[in-house]
Amino acid sequence: MVPKQRPRAPESWAYAYQLNPPQPESRFAKIKILLRRARLAAQRDGRLWTGQVVKDAHITHILVVTDAPDEVRAVDRAIDAELNRLKMGFAITEPARVSLPRVTPGNPARKTPARAVDRSRTT
């Protein structure tokens, strides 16, 4: 008897808009709305697309994870337009393949145990 093959998980890709210098949270209201709408539209279509604003002391990122990085999306054009309207300089990284845990209903993703940290000092 041949074992059933599990369906192959779709590939996931991540790319980011990089804004330098970092921007205040208040400037991202419209972009957050765009990100939420794009995520909901992708969900309705059974696709993966999610975006999040990630602030750091030295740079701000808009991180996007998707299953179709080459697909020109209206949301990418809208984000570009909004960043240009706000006169925020930005760069976009090339999509990079990422490995995401597979989650099925009723079977949450396993959490990776925290690494033990040896805080002892040798002198």
N, C-alpha and C positions, 0 to 999 in steps of 0.2 A: 504494500500500500504506500503510495506516495503522499508525504505530508503536504497539507495545504500551505501554499505560500501566502504570507501576509502581504497585504497591499503595501507597496512602497510608499513611505512617507514623502510628501512633496518637499522639494528643496526650499529652504528659506534663505533669504538674502537680507543683508542690512546695509544701509547707506545713511549718511548724515549730512545735514547742512551744518556748516561750521560758521559761527558768527563771532568775529573778534573785532572789537572788544566785547566783553559780555554785556548783555542787555538786561534792563530791569523787567521784572515779571509783568508789569502792567502793559508792556508793549506787545504781549503775545495773546491778547484776548481773541482777536479774529483768527489768528493761526490755530489756536486751540480748538476753536469751533470747526475750522476746516479739517483738522486732524480727526475730531470726533465723527464728523459726517462721513469722512472717507472710510473710517473703520467700520461704521455701521453699514455703509453701502457694500463693502467687501464681505462682511458677515452675511448679508442677505444673499449675495452671489456665491456663498460657499468658498470664498477666497480668504487669503491671509493678507492683511494690510493693517498695520498699526503704526502710530507715530506718537512721539512724546518729546516735550521740551525738557532738556536736561541742562541745568545751570551749574556752572563751575566758577571758581574765583577768577579764572583766566580766560574762559571761553564759554560760549553757550552753544549747545548742539540741538538740532531737531533730529532725533534718531527715528529712522523708519525701518521697519521689518516687513518684508513682503514675500510672496511666493512668485512674483513676476516682475523682476527688476527692470527688464528691458521694455516692458509695456509703458508707453508714454501715457501718463495718467493726468486727468484734468486737475487732480489735487496738487500734483507737482507744479503744474503751471500756475495754479492759484497761489500756492505758497511762494513761488518765485515772484509773482506779481505783488503780493502783499509785502514781502521783504523789500522789494524795490520801491514800493510806495512809501514805506517807512524809512527809506534811505539807509537801510542796514546792509553793509557789505557782507557778502557770504561766499563760501566755497562749498562745493558738493563733492563728497568722496565717491569713489567708484564702489559699486555694490560688491560686498564680500559675502561668501557663503557662510552661513552660521548653522550650528546644530542645535535644534530646539528639542526638548523632551516631548515625546508624544503623549497626549492626554486624551483619554476616552471618558465619556460620561460614566460616573460612578467609580472611576479609577483615577484619582488625582495623581499628578506628577510626583514622582519620588523626590524628596528633598535630599540634596547632597549633604552628608554630615559635615559639620564644621571641622576644619583641620585643627588638630591639637597644636598649640603654640607653646614652645618651651621657653619660659621666661627666666630660667635660671641663667646666671652669669658665671663665666669662668674668668678668673684673673690670673 
